[in-house]
């Protein structure tokens, strides 16, 4: 069902837990100047000042609603690896050194992907911490064979899902605009808005190139090839023509429903969902009438705050226990704190999140994906030089 409070809407059933703080942040954000609509999706959870798992439509541009990880998103590759020949333990032994700088030709990579040099390019091809990951997956169940065929996915071969973003580059873009203009938003025609959008778009393309290079490094490590089937961004702002009016659509931890199929990942211990959005016809009425602002949940959504999981789980689960999942998947993560923070128990039930989207008529399930080998970090990651935490607006 869809609940409504003033201009804020929540798409969620009573069966899914939504924190009171997340609802408060959603309502508070909906009250910002120029805000036309705010939608919380079933994976809604609190962020640093603004909720994650939400979409916002505004007359103004709010960089803090995009957050520090501009362009964070997911790419899905169809690999040449036969499932029957894949040995997770052997593969894990070959996946080393992926937290360090890539030893390839960065200048050539930038040219091939239309990137201008930045101070953060040594991080290109690295996954990062938090909820970022790379995961080898298999097709578990196919519910829409024709839609699967359109994506040219082979049930006999492994898939590779990469979740990462713009690393320190996005952080620097947000920090610069917040330090100068605060959280009040930018007039779209202002010089400040034009400067931000230029840097924002650069970070968007950097993040996509980063996911491509992460995939390339993983594939090279295992001596295989792959073709990308989809790539979407979860954190961005874009102009949108809505009933003849130009407004600004902000997604903060939300998948697009207007770019074709998307993957809604669970935790490393649950299935992920490949879904086909069921977008509404181009609206000619007020944007406030669109249920989801053309957006979907981007994952299961956190249930526990970071830093809580170890205290809740360490008495009954050792780190070694967390490196094998209930579905039989293997986990590469040697950072103990991160291993606990990203435990399956720290996340909401992704099947309930997807069911709420289906019940709301927003998507249908094409297939489910089973994790086989999840790569988080081979060695504990070090803080990236030059990156500073923002007081608000972090993803």
C-alpha positions in Angstrom: 0.0 0.0 0.0 1.1 3.6 -0.4 1.0 5.8 2.6 0.9 9.6 2.3 1.9 12.4 4.7 1.9 15.9 3.3 4.1 15.7 0.2 6.1 12.7 1.5 5.0 9.2 0.4 6.1 5.7 1.6 5.8 2.6 -0.6 5.9 -0.2 1.9 3.7 -2.8 3.4 3.1 -3.2 7.2 5.3 -6.4 7.0 8.5 -4.4 6.5 10.3 -2.5 9.2 10.9 1.2 8.5 12.7 3.1 11.2 11.0 6.1 12.7 14.2 8.2 12.1 14.0 7.3 8.4 10.4 8.5 8.2 11.3 11.7 10.1 14.2 12.4 7.6 11.8 11.7 4.7 9.3 14.2 6.0 11.9 16.8 6.8 13.4 16.5 3.3 10.0 16.8 1.8 9.6 20.2 3.5 12.7 21.7 1.9 12.1 24.8 -0.3 11.0 24.0 -3.8 10.4 20.3 -3.0 7.5 19.0 -5.1 7.5 15.3 -4.1 9.4 12.9 -1.9 9.0 9.1 -2.1 10.4 6.5 0.3 10.9 3.1 -1.2 10.7 -0.2 0.7 14.4 -0.2 1.5 14.2 3.2 3.2 16.6 3.7 6.1 18.2 6.6 7.9 21.3 8.4 6.5 23.4 11.2 7.8 20.7 13.9 7.7 18.8 12.5 4.7 17.2 9.1 4.1 18.6 6.4 1.9 16.3 4.5 -0.4 14.3 7.5 -1.6 13.7 9.8 -4.6 12.9 13.5 -4.6 11.5 15.9 -7.1 12.4 19.6 -6.7 12.5 23.0 -8.4 16.0 23.4 -6.9 19.2 21.2 -7.0 20.1 19.7 -3.7 23.7 18.2 -3.8 23.3 16.7 -0.3 20.4 14.6 -1.6 22.7 12.9 -4.0 25.4 12.5 -1.3 29.1 11.9 -1.5 29.1 8.8 -3.6 27.9 10.4 -6.8 27.3 7.8 -9.5 27.3 4.8 -7.2 25.5 2.0 -8.9 25.6 -1.5 -10.3 26.8 -3.2 -13.4 26.0 -6.8 -14.5 28.2 -8.8 -16.8 27.6 -12.1 -18.5 30.9 -14.1 -18.2 32.3 -16.9 -20.2 32.8 -19.0 -17.1 30.9 -22.3 -17.0 29.1 -22.8 -13.7 29.9 -26.5 -13.6 33.7 -25.7 -13.8 33.8 -22.9 -11.3 35.5 -23.6 -8.0 35.0 -20.7 -5.5 37.9 -21.6 -3.3 40.3 -21.7 -6.2 39.0 -18.5 -7.7 39.4 -16.8 -4.3 43.1 -17.6 -4.3 43.6 -15.8 -7.5 41.7 -12.6 -6.5 44.4 -10.7 -4.8 45.7 -7.1 -4.8 42.4 -5.6 -6.0 42.4 -2.9 -3.3 45.6 -1.4 -4.6 46.0 0.9 -7.7 45.6 -0.8 -11.1 49.0 -1.5 -12.7 47.6 -1.0 -16.2 47.7 2.1 -18.4 45.4 4.6 -16.7 46.0 7.3 -19.3 44.8 5.0 -22.0 41.8 3.9 -19.9 40.8 7.5 -19.4 40.9 8.2 -23.2 38.9 5.1 -24.0 36.2 6.1 -21.5 36.2 9.9 -22.1 37.5 10.8 -18.7 39.5 13.9 -17.8 42.3 13.4 -15.3 41.4 13.9 -11.6 43.3 13.7 -8.3 41.6 10.4 -7.5 42.4 8.3 -10.5 44.7 6.0 -8.6 41.4 4.6 -7.1 40.0 3.7 -10.5 39.3 0.0 -10.5 38.9 -0.3 -6.7 35.7 -1.4 -5.0 36.0 0.6 -1.8 34.4 -0.2 1.6 30.9 0.1 3.0 28.3 -1.9 1.1 30.3 -2.0 -2.1 31.2 -5.4 -3.5 31.7 -7.6 -6.5 29.9 -10.9 -6.7 29.9 -14.0 -8.9 26.3 -15.2 -9.3 24.2 -17.9 -11.0 20.7 -17.7 -12.2 18.7 -19.4 -9.5 15.1 -19.3 -10.9 13.8 -17.8 -14.1 10.3 -16.4 -13.9 10.2 -14.5 -17.2 12.1 -16.4 -19.9 11.4 -13.9 -22.7 12.7 -11.0 -20.7 15.8 -13.0 -19.8 16.3 -13.8 -23.5 16.2 -10.1 -24.4 19.1 -9.6 -22.0 21.0 -12.5 -23.6 21.8 -14.2 -20.2 23.0 -17.8 -20.3 21.8 -19.9 -17.3 24.8 -22.2 -17.8 27.4 -19.4 -17.2 28.3 -17.2 -14.2 27.3 -13.6 -13.9 29.3 -10.8 -12.3 27.6 -8.0 -10.4 29.7 -5.0 -9.4 28.5 -2.4 -7.0 30.8 0.7 -6.6 30.9 4.4 -7.2 33.0 7.5 -7.5 35.2 6.9 -4.5 37.0 10.0 -3.3 36.0 12.0 -6.3 32.3 12.2 -5.4 33.3 13.1 -1.8 35.4 16.0 -3.0 32.6 17.3 -5.2 30.0 17.3 -2.4 32.5 18.7 0.1 33.3 21.7 -2.2 29.7 22.7 -2.8 28.6 22.1 0.9 31.5 24.1 2.2 30.5 27.1 0.0 26.8 26.9 -0.2 25.6 24.7 2.7 22.4 22.6 2.5 20.0 25.2 1.1 20.0 24.0 -2.4 21.1 25.7 -5.7 19.0 27.7 -8.2 19.3 25.7 -11.4 20.3 28.7 -13.5 23.0 29.8 -11.1 26.8 29.6 -11.7 27.0 27.4 -8.6 24.5 24.9 -10.0 26.3 24.8 -13.4 29.6 24.2 -11.7 28.2 21.5 -9.5 26.4 19.7 -12.4 29.6 19.7 -14.4 31.5 18.1 -11.5 28.6 15.8 -10.8 28.5 14.5 -14.4 32.2 13.9 -14.4 31.8 11.8 -11.2 28.9 9.9 -12.8 31.0 8.9 -15.8 34.0 8.2 -13.5 31.9 5.8 -11.4 30.7 3.9 -14.5 34.3 3.6 -15.8 35.3 2.5 -12.3 32.8 -0.4 -12.4 34.1 -1.4 -15.8 37.7 -1.5 -14.6 36.8 -3.4 -11.5 35.1 -6.0 -13.7 38.1 -6.1 -16.0 40.5 -6.7 -13.1 38.4 -9.5 -11.7 38.0 -11.1 -15.1 41.7 -10.9 -15.9 42.5 -12.5 -12.5 40.4 -15.5 -13.5 41.5 -15.5 -17.1 38.0 -15.0 -18.6 36.0 -12.6 -20.6 32.5 -11.0 -20.2 30.0 -8.7 -21.8 28.2 -6.0 -19.8 24.4 -6.4 -19.9 23.3 -3.4 -17.8 24.6 -0.5 -15.7 22.6 1.9 -13.6 23.3 4.7 -11.1 21.7 4.9 -7.7 22.9 8.3 -6.6 22.4 11.3 -9.0 20.4 14.3 -9.9 19.0 14.9 -13.4 16.6 17.3 -15.1 13.3 15.9 -16.1 10.5 17.2 -18.2 7.4 16.7 -16.2 4.1 17.8 -17.9 6.0 20.5 -19.7 7.9 21.7 -16.6 11.6 21.2 -16.0 12.2 19.7 -12.5 15.1 18.0 -10.8 14.9 14.3 -9.9 17.2 13.3 -7.1 17.8 9.7 -6.4 19.6 8.8 -3.1 20.0 5.0 -3.0 17.3 4.4 -5.6 17.4 2.5 -8.8 15.9 4.0 -12.0 12.6 2.6 -13.3 13.1 4.3 -16.7 16.3 2.6 -18.0 15.2 -1.0 -18.5 15.9 -4.0 -16.2 17.8 -3.5 -12.9 19.2 -5.8 -10.3 17.9 -5.4 -6.7 20.6 -7.1 -4.6 20.0 -8.7 -1.3 22.8 -9.3 1.2 25.7 -11.7 0.4 23.6 -14.4 2.1 20.4 -14.0 0.2 19.2 -14.0 -3.4 19.2 -10.9 -5.6 16.4 -10.0 -8.0 16.6 -9.1 -11.6 13.4 -7.1 -12.3 11.7 -5.3 -15.2 10.3 -1.9 -14.2 6.7 -1.2 -15.2 7.0 2.5 -15.7 3.8 4.6 -16.2 3.1 6.4 -19.4 4.6 9.8 -19.8 2.6 11.9 -17.2 0.8 15.0 -18.2 -0.6 15.6 -14.7 1.2 17.0 -11.7 4.4 15.1 -10.6 2.9 14.7 -7.2 0.6 12.0 -8.6 3.4 9.6 -9.7 3.7 6.9 -7.0 7.4 6.2 -7.2 9.0 9.1 -9.1 10.1 6.6 -11.7 12.3 4.8 -9.1 12.7 1.4 -7.5 14.5 0.2 -4.4 18.2 -0.3 -4.9 18.7 -3.2 -2.5 17.5 -4.7 0.8 18.2 -1.7 2.9 20.1 -1.7 6.2 18.3 -3.0 9.3 21.2 -2.3 11.8 23.4 0.7 11.9 27.1 0.3 11.0 29.1 -0.6 14.1 26.2 -2.5 15.7 26.5 -5.8 13.9 29.6 -7.0 15.6 28.2 -6.5 19.1 25.0 -8.4 18.1 26.6 -11.3 16.3 30.1 -11.9 17.7 28.9 -14.0 20.6 27.4 -16.6 18.3 29.3 -16.1 15.0 33.0 -15.9 14.6 34.6 -14.2 11.5 35.2 -17.6 9.9 31.5 -18.4 10.2 30.6 -15.3 8.2 32.8 -16.3 5.3 30.3 -19.0 4.2 26.7 -18.1 3.7 23.5 -20.1 4.3 23.1 -20.4 0.5 26.6 -22.0 0.2 28.3 -18.9 -1.1 31.9 -17.9 -0.2 32.9 -14.5 1.1 36.3 -12.8 0.6 36.6 -10.2 3.4 39.6 -9.9 5.7 38.4 -6.7 7.4 36.6 -8.2 10.5 34.6 -5.0 11.2 33.4 -4.9 7.6 32.7 -8.6 7.7 30.2 -8.1 10.6 28.8 -4.8 9.3 27.8 -6.5 6.0 26.5 -9.7 7.6 23.1 -10.8 6.1 21.5 -10.2 9.4 22.3 -6.4 9.2 19.9 -6.1 6.2 16.2 -6.2 5.7 14.5 -9.1 3.9 15.1 -8.4 0.2 12.2 -10.7 -0.8 9.8 -8.5 1.2 11.2 -5.4 -0.4 10.7 -6.8 -3.9 7.3 -8.1 -3.1 6.2 -4.6 -2.0 7.4 -3.2 -5.3 5.6 -5.9 -7.2 2.4 -5.4 -5.2 2.6 -1.7 -5.9 2.7 -2.5 -9.7 6.1 -1.0 -10.1 8.0 -4.0 -11.5 7.9 -7.7 -12.2 10.6 -10.3 -11.4 12.6 -11.7 -14.4 14.8 -14.0 -12.4 16.5 -14.5 -9.0 20.3 -14.6 -8.7 22.3 -16.8 -6.2 25.6 -15.5 -4.8 28.5 -17.9 -5.3 31.6 -15.8 -4.4 31.3 -12.3 -2.9 34.4 -10.1 -3.0 34.6 -7.4 -0.3 38.2 -6.8 0.5 41.3 -9.1 0.5 43.1 -6.9 3.0 41.6 -4.2 5.3 41.2 -1.1 3.2 43.0 2.1 4.3 41.4 5.5 4.2 41.9 7.1 0.9 44.2 10.2 1.0 42.4 13.5 0.8 38.9 12.1 1.5 37.1 13.8 4.4 33.8 12.9 5.9 30.9 15.2 5.4 28.8 16.2 8.3 25.6 15.3 6.5 24.6 13.7 3.2 26.9 10.7 3.2 25.5 7.7 1.4 
